[in-house]
Amino acid sequence: MRLAAARAAQMRNQGVSPSDSAADQGNMRPRLLFVMGIMTTFDNRRRRDSIRKTWMPQGERLRMLEKDKGIVTRFVIGRSANPGPDSEVERAMDAEEKEYNDILRLNHVEGQDGLPLKIQMFLSSALSTWDADFYVKVDDDVHVNIGITRSILARHRSKPRVYIGCMKSGPVIANNESKYYEPDHWKFGTAGNNYFRHATRQLYAITRDLATYISANKHILHKYTNEDVSFGSWLIGLDVEHVDERSLCCGIPPDCEWKAQAGNPCGASFDWNCSGVCNPAERMEEVHRRCWEHREAALPQAQES
């Protein structure tokens, strides 16, 4: 589907006529810089709480972040397989959402059909709720400096089709006993070949045009075993600028501290060995204390620990 048609379909889903002027559309919803979806699961309440205590503003500060800086951050989670009124899981999530007002619920069974579909559902839901220049995916075991991330994305705001993250190209695993086994390995040619270049899964961002394309075509976009490979594959045949932004994949302390001292503060930090902060519920506060951007970003922040 062409991008113009995708935009029109998205606008119709939002109740907007494609013939409406840009000014009229702008009057309906404020244009934001980015919407950040933090992928989480029912079992990860402690991870969510560790983020709330550190890098994600709460309460009035969360509203200020949206109003004053054009930044929306939400935990993203689907529904349980049995979402009736007697579901303890659903009651717990409803109570958590009522308390914090920072959760985006998807019309999607959590854990079903894998993370690639969940990310597609997130993009569709985010597009229908917020009008932003960028849509960002992050895992719930990653430390994020929102102000640094904001500065990185703002540099590319005038570009229509940009894919930003830490680009990599790992080996395609044909061994079916491996954790990273790729059933479609034969599509990548001779044994030992690498995947195409794509962003690591911990944090990446795309512009609105690309999010609209993925949302409109989600039913025909192929899903590989690995989420980050799937996402990269959806963009590989498009006229897209890939931005390899290494400040979005810093290591935990002391790596992030050294880089900040050298004048290169980090947008995101995690343990490579764990593909996120190891034991994030216990360690996020320490990582935040040592990696946080502090007041330099002029953003409303959670209380400093």
C-alpha positions as CSV (number, residue, x, y, z in Angstrom):
1,M,0.0,0.0,0.0
2,R,1.3,3.4,-0.9
3,L,2.1,5.7,2.0
4,A,-0.5,8.3,0.9
5,A,-3.2,5.6,1.0
6,A,-1.9,4.4,4.3
7,R,-2.2,7.9,5.7
8,A,-5.7,8.2,4.4
9,A,-6.7,4.9,5.9
10,Q,-5.2,5.9,9.2
11,M,-7.1,9.3,9.1
12,R,-10.4,7.5,8.4
13,N,-9.8,5.3,11.4
14,Q,-9.4,8.4,13.5
15,G,-12.6,9.9,12.1
16,V,-10.8,12.5,10.0
17,S,-11.6,13.1,6.3
18,P,-8.5,12.8,4.1
19,S,-9.7,16.0,2.4
20,D,-9.4,18.0,5.7
21,S,-6.7,20.6,5.6
22,A,-3.5,20.1,7.6
23,A,-4.5,23.2,9.7
24,D,-7.9,21.6,10.5
25,Q,-6.3,18.4,11.5
26,G,-3.8,20.3,13.7
27,N,-6.6,21.9,15.5
28,M,-7.9,18.5,16.6
29,R,-4.8,17.2,18.3
30,P,-1.6,18.9,19.3
31,R,1.5,17.7,17.5
32,L,3.9,16.0,19.8
33,L,7.6,15.2,19.4
34,F,7.4,11.6,20.3
35,V,5.3,8.9,21.9
36,M,7.3,6.3,23.8
37,G,5.8,2.8,24.4
38,I,7.5,0.8,27.2
39,M,6.8,-2.8,26.4
40,T,5.8,-4.7,29.6
41,T,3.9,-7.8,30.7
42,F,1.5,-8.7,33.5
43,D,4.3,-10.3,35.6
44,N,6.5,-7.2,35.5
45,R,4.9,-4.9,38.0
46,R,8.1,-4.5,39.9
47,R,9.9,-3.4,36.8
48,R,7.2,-0.8,36.1
49,D,7.5,0.5,39.6
50,S,11.3,0.7,39.3
51,I,10.9,2.9,36.3
52,R,8.2,5.0,38.0
53,K,10.7,5.7,40.8
54,T,13.5,6.7,38.5
55,W,13.4,7.9,34.9
56,M,9.6,8.2,34.1
57,P,7.9,11.3,35.6
58,Q,4.7,10.7,37.6
59,G,1.4,12.5,38.2
60,E,1.5,16.2,37.3
61,R,5.0,15.9,36.0
62,L,3.9,13.3,33.5
63,R,1.2,15.6,32.3
64,M,3.7,18.5,32.1
65,L,6.0,16.3,30.0
66,E,3.2,16.0,27.4
67,K,2.0,19.6,27.6
68,D,5.3,21.4,27.8
69,K,7.7,19.1,26.0
70,G,5.5,17.2,23.6
71,I,6.5,13.8,25.0
72,V,4.2,11.0,25.9
73,T,5.4,7.9,27.8
74,R,3.2,4.9,28.5
75,F,3.6,1.3,29.6
76,V,2.1,-0.9,26.9
77,I,0.3,-4.1,27.7
78,G,-2.4,-6.2,26.1
79,R,-5.4,-8.1,27.6
80,S,-5.5,-11.4,29.4
81,A,-6.8,-14.5,27.6
82,N,-9.9,-14.4,29.9
83,P,-10.6,-10.7,30.5
84,G,-13.9,-11.1,32.4
85,P,-14.9,-9.3,35.6
86,D,-13.6,-12.2,37.7
87,S,-10.1,-12.0,36.2
88,E,-7.6,-11.1,39.0
89,V,-5.0,-10.0,36.4
90,E,-7.5,-7.6,34.8
91,R,-8.6,-6.2,38.2
92,A,-5.0,-5.7,39.2
93,M,-4.2,-3.9,35.9
94,D,-7.3,-1.7,36.2
95,A,-6.3,-0.7,39.7
96,E,-2.7,0.1,38.6
97,E,-4.0,2.2,35.7
98,K,-6.4,4.1,38.0
99,E,-3.5,4.8,40.4
100,Y,-0.9,5.9,37.9
101,N,-2.7,6.8,34.6
102,D,0.4,5.8,32.6
103,I,-0.7,2.5,30.9
104,L,-1.8,2.0,27.3
105,R,-3.9,-1.2,27.0
106,L,-4.0,-2.9,23.7
107,N,-6.9,-4.9,22.2
108,H,-4.5,-7.8,21.9
109,V,-4.0,-11.0,24.0
110,E,-0.8,-10.5,25.9
111,G,1.9,-13.0,24.8
112,Q,-0.1,-14.3,21.9
113,D,1.7,-14.3,18.5
114,G,4.8,-12.7,19.9
115,L,6.3,-9.3,20.3
116,P,6.3,-8.2,16.6
117,L,2.5,-8.2,16.5
118,K,2.3,-6.4,19.9
119,I,4.5,-3.6,18.5
120,Q,2.3,-3.3,15.4
121,M,-0.7,-3.0,17.7
122,F,1.1,-0.4,19.7
123,L,1.8,1.7,16.7
124,S,-1.8,1.5,15.5
125,S,-3.1,2.5,18.9
126,A,-0.6,5.2,19.4
127,L,-1.3,6.7,16.0
128,S,-5.0,6.8,16.7
129,T,-4.5,8.4,20.1
130,W,-1.6,10.9,19.6
131,D,-0.2,12.8,16.6
132,A,3.6,12.8,16.9
133,D,6.7,13.1,14.8
134,F,8.2,9.9,16.3
135,Y,7.0,6.7,17.8
136,V,9.5,5.0,20.1
137,K,9.7,1.4,21.4
138,V,11.6,0.6,24.6
139,D,11.8,-2.5,26.8
140,D,10.9,-2.3,30.5
141,D,14.4,-3.3,31.6
142,V,16.2,-0.3,30.0
143,H,17.2,2.9,31.6
144,V,16.2,6.0,29.5
145,N,17.2,9.6,29.7
146,I,14.2,11.2,28.2
147,G,15.9,14.6,27.7
148,I,18.8,13.1,25.8
149,T,16.5,11.0,23.7
150,R,14.4,14.1,23.0
151,S,17.5,16.0,21.8
152,I,18.5,13.1,19.5
153,L,15.1,12.8,17.9
154,A,14.7,16.6,17.5
155,R,17.8,16.7,15.2
156,H,15.9,14.5,12.7
157,R,12.5,16.1,13.1
158,S,12.4,17.6,9.6
159,K,12.9,14.2,7.9
160,P,9.9,12.2,6.8
161,R,11.3,8.6,6.9
162,V,13.9,7.9,9.6
163,Y,14.7,4.8,11.6
164,I,16.9,5.5,14.6
165,G,18.6,3.1,16.9
166,C,21.8,1.2,17.5
167,M,22.2,-0.7,14.2
168,K,23.6,-4.2,14.2
169,S,23.9,-7.2,11.9
170,G,24.1,-10.5,13.8
171,P,24.5,-14.0,12.4
172,V,21.4,-15.9,11.2
173,I,21.2,-19.0,13.4
174,A,20.2,-22.2,11.5
175,N,20.7,-24.6,14.5
176,N,17.2,-25.4,15.7
177,E,18.5,-26.1,19.3
178,S,19.6,-22.5,19.7
179,K,17.6,-19.9,21.6
180,Y,18.0,-17.6,18.5
181,Y,17.1,-20.2,15.9
182,E,15.6,-18.7,12.8
183,P,13.2,-21.0,11.0
184,D,13.5,-18.7,7.9
185,H,17.3,-19.0,7.8
186,W,17.2,-20.3,4.2
187,K,15.9,-16.9,3.0
188,F,19.2,-15.3,4.0
189,G,21.3,-17.4,1.6
190,T,24.4,-19.4,2.5
191,A,24.9,-20.7,6.0
192,G,26.9,-18.2,8.0
193,N,25.3,-15.1,6.5
194,N,24.2,-12.2,8.7
195,Y,20.9,-10.5,9.0
196,F,20.4,-7.1,7.2
197,R,21.2,-4.1,9.3
198,H,18.6,-3.3,11.9
199,A,18.3,-1.5,15.3
200,T,18.8,-3.4,18.5
201,R,15.5,-4.2,20.3
202,Q,16.1,-2.3,23.5
203,L,15.1,1.1,22.1
204,Y,14.4,2.4,18.6
205,A,12.3,5.1,17.0
206,I,10.6,5.7,13.6
207,T,8.9,8.8,12.1
208,R,5.2,9.1,11.7
209,D,5.1,8.1,8.0
210,L,6.8,4.8,8.8
211,A,4.6,4.1,11.8
212,T,1.6,4.7,9.5
213,Y,3.0,2.4,6.9
214,I,3.5,-0.5,9.3
215,S,0.1,0.0,10.9
216,A,-1.7,0.0,7.6
217,N,0.1,-3.1,6.3
218,K,0.5,-5.1,9.5
219,H,-1.5,-8.0,8.2
220,I,0.9,-8.7,5.3
221,L,4.2,-7.8,6.9
222,H,6.2,-11.0,7.7
223,K,7.2,-11.7,11.3
224,Y,10.6,-13.4,12.0
225,T,11.6,-15.1,15.2
226,N,13.3,-12.0,16.5
227,E,11.4,-8.8,17.1
228,D,14.2,-6.5,16.0
229,V,14.8,-8.5,12.9
230,S,11.1,-8.4,12.1
231,F,11.0,-4.6,12.6
232,G,14.0,-4.0,10.4
233,S,12.6,-6.2,7.7
234,W,9.4,-4.1,7.5
235,L,11.6,-1.1,6.5
236,I,14.4,-2.7,4.5
237,G,12.7,-2.2,1.1
238,L,11.6,1.4,1.7
239,D,13.3,4.7,1.1
240,V,14.3,5.1,4.7
241,E,17.3,6.8,6.4
242,H,18.9,4.4,8.9
243,V,20.5,6.4,11.7
244,D,23.1,4.5,13.8
245,E,22.8,6.3,17.1
246,R,25.3,4.8,19.6
247,S,24.1,6.9,22.6
248,L,21.0,4.8,22.6
249,C,22.9,1.6,23.6
250,C,25.3,2.6,26.3
251,G,26.4,0.2,29.0
252,I,25.5,0.5,32.6
253,P,27.9,2.2,35.0
254,P,30.7,3.0,34.7
255,D,30.2,3.2,30.9
256,C,27.4,5.7,30.9
257,E,29.3,7.8,33.5
258,W,32.4,8.0,31.5
259,K,30.5,9.0,28.4
260,A,28.7,11.7,30.3
261,Q,31.9,13.1,31.6
262,A,33.3,13.1,28.1
263,G,30.4,15.2,26.9
264,N,28.5,12.4,25.3
265,P,25.6,11.6,27.6
266,C,23.5,8.5,27.0
267,G,19.9,8.3,25.9
268,A,19.6,4.6,27.0
269,S,21.7,2.3,29.1
270,F,21.6,-1.5,29.8
271,D,23.7,-4.6,30.3
272,W,24.6,-6.2,27.0
273,N,24.9,-9.6,28.7
274,C,21.3,-9.4,29.9
275,S,19.9,-7.5,26.8
276,G,18.6,-5.0,29.5
277,V,19.5,-4.0,33.0
278,C,20.2,-7.2,34.9
279,N,17.7,-7.6,37.7
280,P,16.1,-4.3,36.8
281,A,13.6,-4.2,39.7
282,E,16.6,-4.2,42.1
283,R,19.2,-2.3,40.1
284,M,17.3,0.4,38.2
285,E,17.6,2.9,41.0
286,E,21.4,2.5,41.1
287,V,21.7,2.8,37.3
288,H,19.5,5.9,37.5
289,R,21.6,7.5,40.2
290,R,24.8,7.1,38.2
291,C,23.5,7.5,34.6
292,W,20.7,10.1,35.0
293,E,21.0,13.3,32.9
294,H,20.0,15.4,36.0
295,R,18.6,18.9,35.6
296,E,20.5,19.6,32.4
297,A,17.6,18.3,30.3
298,A,15.1,20.8,31.9
299,L,12.4,18.0,32.0
300,P,10.0,17.3,34.8
301,Q,11.6,14.4,36.6
302,A,10.7,11.8,39.2
303,Q,12.2,12.4,42.7
304,E,16.0,11.9,42.7
305,S,16.9,8.9,44.8
